[in-house]
Amino acid sequence: MRKPFLALLALSFAASTALAQDREDSFYLDLAFGAVGADAVDPPGAVGEVEFDTGVATALAVGYPLFQTGDVTWSLEGELYYSYFKLDEDDLGNFPGTKSQGASTSAVMANLVADVPLTSSVSLYLGGGIGYAPNITYDTLDTGSYQQVDTDGSAAQFMIGLSYRLGSQYDFSLGYRYFATSNIDVLETVGNNVDEVEFANNVFELSFRWGL
C-alpha cells in the first residue's frame, strides 16, 4: 500500500466541484453519502486475509472557487470525512473471544478540486486531497490476542464523477472516491508479531452542493 499511498499524495494536487462559469465566486457546502467497500486486510499471525461487509461513509466540505484556467474551475475545499463498516461474519471465527466487528475512521482533508464542463448542465469533476485521520479503528484487531498499536495517521484521497446543475446555486453529483490512510501497526500478542495493516475505502457516493 505504501507506493499507492505516496502516489495518491502526488495526485492530491491534480484535482471536484461543479460550479458553472456564470456563477459568482462564493463559498459553498457539499454534503455526500456513500456505500463503502473496504479493502481486505492481512493481520499478523496465521489468520490470513479477512474481508469486510459493505459500510457507509459521509463527508461534509466547505469550498471556494480560486481561479479558472480556460473552461476549468479550480477550487479549494476543507472537508470532514467519516466511514464505518464491519468485519465479514464468516471471518469473525478467526478471532476467538471477540464479537467486535466494527471498523471506522474520521479524517480532516484539504482538497484541490477541478470542474470540467461537458454541457451547460453537466460537468466532469476530478479531485484529490491530503489530510490527517485522528481516529483509525479496527475493533476486531484490538481485542483478544490482537492490539492495535497505531490509531491515527496521514490520509489521502482521489475523487471522480459527474455533477448535474439543478439551479443557479445547486448541484447534484454521482461519483467515486478512493480514500486511504497510512498503514497502521497491529500486534499479535501471542507470537509478539507486529505487522502493517492497510486502511482503504472504495466509496460510491451521492452528493448535494449549494452556494452560500
Protein Blocks (a to p, Z undefined) as FASTA:
>chain_A
ZZmmmmmmmmmmmccddddfkbccddddddddddddddddddehjkopaddddddddddd
ddddfbdehjbccddddddddddddddfklmmmmghiabfbdcdddddddddddddfblm
bccdddddddddfbdcdfklmghjbccfblcdcdddddddddddfbfkbccddddddddd
dddddddfklopacddddddddddddddddZZ
